[in-house]
């Protein structure tokens, strides 16, 4: 198939591109810049432009069968600082993308939503996709709005959306700005002998999924299933447990700075992925310690800053 990967030079997108190429698909990448950690790949049609460059986006949609949408201009921890920017950078641009898809007769889209924010404070754990949707940060509100527009375009224009509500991905080629990605940030700080910052007492629980497992289910998404599915490991780990795994993987005892907890940090998020496993015949194979060891090996080899 001919596949357009929006954000294909980013952390998740680059791994999905690898999986698609390995399966023999023709891949076109649309991103605002080249990959940070490796040179351009052979047999990939790169289109470097901003997501707001709609003429370039329209051209990138020519002769495409499936769109993978991985672009996000915000992260949960900063989205509330500028909700208007969040709306403009993510919601409006995605609606324009959907309009262009209708014009170009591109029907299939796979969208990465957020399993960590669209549900808000969970009333049950693990969280099923039927859980009430009450996000408490702009990031989650916008992700949910995009989901609803996808469903609207399905009803009105025959768009075929597959929505993955993804938990907390980690692994090789994840950027580290200190605002997202506990695993990558901890490993980067370990590499450079810097203290680890933990918000609260470290008891916050998240569902961490290795990026290779996420790429594997994205590869299966090409086959035509539509709907909304949780994608995670299906098990939780506290930030303290992540820190313990990092210390085991690195062989280091890390210095920790504890800071006041943040009001948007939900105490526990673990996704119910039973339906996802059944529908896609998929299972996350890499456990947290194994995934952190793999990521640490890559961080050391690339001297990640």
Buried (B, 14 or more C-beta within 10 A) or exposed (E): BBBBBBBBBBBBBBBBBBBBBEEEBBBBBBBBEEBEBEEEBEEBEBBEBBBBBBEBBBBBBEEBBBBBBBBBBBBBBBBBEBBEBBBBBBBEBBBBBBBBBBEBEBBBBBBBBBBBBBBBEBEEBBBBBEBEBBBBBBBBBBBBBBBEBBBBBBEEBEBBBBBBBBBBBBBBBBBBEEEBBBBBBBBBBBBEEBEBBBBBEBEBBBBBBBBBBBBBBBBBBBEEEBEBBBBBBBBBBBBBBBBBBBBEBBEEEBEBEEEEBEEBBBEBBBBBBEBBBEEBEBEBEBBBBEBBBBBBEBBEEBEBE
